[in-house]
Amino acid sequence: MSDPKTTSSGPGRVLVAIYAIFALAAGARAAVQISTRFHEAPLAYSLSALAAAVYVLATVALARGGRTSRRVALASCSLELAGVLVIGTLSLLDPAAFPDETVWSTYGKGYLFIPLVLPVAGLLWLRRTRPRP
């Protein structure tokens, strides 16, 4: 029987799966954009690649669930939330700076706002599964 306090058990498995899907989607999107049209929107495409890297990091850290992995997951979910909020706001305030969308543009609107909800869910799950003294 698995330990109910691990980040990858129960609903955590769904969270890890969603992170893995987003890592794959953001990574593939960034790879295509960077390899074919980087000159059109270098900032947007670089931010999509950063988002993919953060999703990979969060996926691995949440799946592993050890003490160090929990810290990495906390940092990556926090960075992801900050990225979604900052990039989402900037993409609304200065659309010219983002001639093409990133994963985090307009708070993840192109991905049904899942990029906005995902780090919050990750942080809440980390809080719920944190070890008690």
C-alpha positions as CSV (number, residue, x, y, z in Angstrom):
1,M,0.0,0.0,0.0
2,S,1.4,3.4,-0.9
3,D,2.0,6.1,1.7
4,P,-1.0,8.5,1.6
5,K,1.3,11.5,2.3
6,T,3.4,11.1,-0.9
7,T,2.9,13.7,-3.6
8,S,2.4,11.0,-6.3
9,S,-0.4,9.0,-4.7
10,G,-4.1,9.4,-5.1
11,P,-5.1,12.6,-6.7
12,G,-1.4,13.4,-7.0
13,R,-1.1,10.9,-9.8
14,V,-3.6,12.9,-11.8
15,L,-1.7,16.1,-11.0
16,V,1.6,14.5,-12.2
17,A,-0.1,13.2,-15.4
18,I,-1.5,16.7,-16.2
19,Y,1.9,18.2,-15.6
20,A,3.5,15.6,-17.9
21,I,1.0,16.4,-20.6
22,F,1.7,20.1,-20.3
23,A,5.4,19.5,-20.3
24,L,5.0,17.5,-23.6
25,A,2.6,20.1,-25.1
26,A,4.6,23.2,-24.2
27,G,7.9,21.5,-25.2
28,A,6.6,20.4,-28.6
29,R,5.1,23.8,-29.2
30,A,8.2,25.6,-28.2
31,A,10.4,23.3,-30.3
32,V,8.3,23.9,-33.4
33,Q,8.1,27.6,-32.9
34,I,11.8,28.1,-32.1
35,S,12.9,25.9,-35.0
36,T,10.6,27.4,-37.6
37,R,9.7,31.0,-36.7
38,F,12.0,32.2,-33.8
39,H,12.7,35.5,-35.6
40,E,8.9,36.4,-35.5
41,A,8.5,36.3,-31.7
42,P,11.7,35.4,-29.9
43,L,10.5,36.5,-26.4
44,A,7.2,34.5,-26.7
45,Y,8.8,31.4,-28.0
46,S,11.6,31.5,-25.4
47,L,9.0,31.9,-22.6
48,S,7.1,28.8,-24.0
49,A,10.4,26.9,-23.7
50,L,10.8,28.1,-20.2
51,A,7.3,27.0,-19.3
52,A,8.0,23.6,-20.8
53,A,11.2,23.3,-18.6
54,V,9.2,24.3,-15.5
55,Y,6.5,21.7,-16.3
56,V,9.2,19.0,-16.7
57,L,10.8,20.0,-13.4
58,A,7.4,20.0,-11.6
59,T,6.4,16.7,-13.1
60,V,9.6,14.9,-12.0
61,A,9.6,16.6,-8.5
62,L,6.0,15.8,-7.8
63,A,6.4,12.2,-9.1
64,R,9.4,11.6,-6.9
65,G,8.0,13.2,-3.7
66,G,11.1,13.0,-1.5
67,R,12.2,15.8,0.8
68,T,14.4,17.5,-1.8
69,S,11.9,16.8,-4.6
70,R,9.2,18.5,-2.5
71,R,11.3,21.6,-2.3
72,V,12.0,21.5,-6.0
73,A,8.2,21.0,-6.7
74,L,7.4,24.0,-4.4
75,A,9.9,26.2,-6.2
76,S,8.8,25.1,-9.6
77,C,5.0,25.5,-8.9
78,S,5.8,28.9,-7.3
79,L,7.8,30.0,-10.4
80,E,5.1,28.7,-12.7
81,L,2.4,30.7,-10.8
82,A,4.5,33.8,-10.9
83,G,5.2,33.3,-14.6
84,V,1.5,32.9,-15.4
85,L,0.6,36.0,-13.4
86,V,3.4,38.2,-14.7
87,I,3.3,37.0,-18.4
88,G,-0.5,37.0,-18.3
89,T,-0.6,40.5,-17.1
90,L,2.1,41.8,-19.5
91,S,0.4,40.1,-22.4
92,L,-2.8,42.0,-21.7
93,L,-1.1,45.4,-20.9
94,D,1.4,45.2,-23.9
95,P,0.1,42.9,-26.6
96,A,2.7,44.2,-29.0
97,A,5.4,42.6,-26.9
98,F,3.9,39.2,-27.5
99,P,3.1,39.0,-31.3
100,D,2.4,35.3,-30.7
101,E,1.0,33.6,-27.7
102,T,3.0,31.7,-25.1
103,V,1.6,29.0,-22.8
104,W,1.2,31.6,-20.1
105,S,-0.2,34.5,-22.3
106,T,-3.5,35.9,-21.0
107,Y,-3.2,33.6,-18.0
108,G,-3.3,30.4,-20.2
109,K,-6.4,31.3,-22.1
110,G,-5.2,29.2,-25.1
111,Y,-5.1,26.2,-22.8
112,L,-8.4,26.8,-21.1
113,F,-6.7,28.6,-18.2
114,I,-5.3,25.3,-16.9
115,P,-1.8,27.0,-16.7
116,L,-3.3,29.3,-14.1
117,V,-5.1,26.6,-12.1
118,L,-2.3,24.0,-12.3
119,P,0.3,25.6,-10.1
120,V,-2.4,26.5,-7.5
121,A,-3.4,22.9,-7.5
122,G,0.2,21.8,-7.2
123,L,0.9,24.1,-4.3
124,L,-2.3,23.0,-2.5
125,W,-1.4,19.4,-3.0
126,L,2.1,20.0,-1.6
127,R,0.5,21.6,1.4
128,R,-1.9,18.8,1.9
129,T,0.7,16.1,1.6
130,R,3.4,17.8,3.6
131,P,4.9,15.6,6.4
132,R,3.8,16.4,9.9
133,P,6.4,16.6,12.7
